Amino acid sequence: MRDLLTPRELAELCGVSPDTVRSWCFRKQIKFATTPGGHKRFRRQDVIEFLKERGFPLPTTDKLSPIKVLVVDDEESFRRSLVGALQKETAFNVKEAGDGYEAGRLIGEFEPDVLVLDLVMPGIDGFRVCRDFKNRDNGEQVKIIVVTGYPDEMMFQRARESGANECLAKPVDMNTLMDMIRNLHHNPAPRKSRGRKPRKS
């Protein structure tokens, strides 16, 4: 269980707008702490008490737990950028791997909820990784987002057929990726590919 929620996470949890959360804070209707950078954070227990008082349905344990995300990409600068951005959000518990060996180890030990996978890496067949994941016990519960700097529609189609839930073209917009991770984890309905348009072959 994560102990602190951001205003955005609280808004999503309650099904209200961020403006409503700001209003609650302004009127001191909910307890919050302020980080050294001036950002508001909400303690899990305070949130539960607030929800009970206001008659909101209590969230499941799953919605209050961080989403486990494994980022697999051999391009270190890109991988570190993704991991750094995700780690700033309390909603995510993030691990990273730069090669197939480390990825295989972490897949077994970490048991991610969402896999962010570079589709084209030396020594790794991204399509096979997708298939192997889906063939594992409870494999359908793991959501896969593939990313690539060399996109084309045939590649994306093959990735989806191999088991990928979403496809993104580099460079990746972090807000898009984070929304995608949340939506896949809490609402697993597939959506269309995102990012810049694939090249025509």
Secondary structure, DSSP 8 states (H G I E B T S, - for coil): --SEE-HHHHHHHHT--HHHHHHHHHTT-S--EE-TTS-EEEEHHHHHHHHHHHT-----HHHHS-EEEEEE-S-HHHHHHHHHHHHTSTTEEEEEESSHHHHHHHHHHH--SEEEEESEETTEEHHHHHHHHHHSTTGGGSEEEEEESS-BHHHHHHHHHHT-SEEEESS--HHHHHHHHHHHHH-------BSS--B--
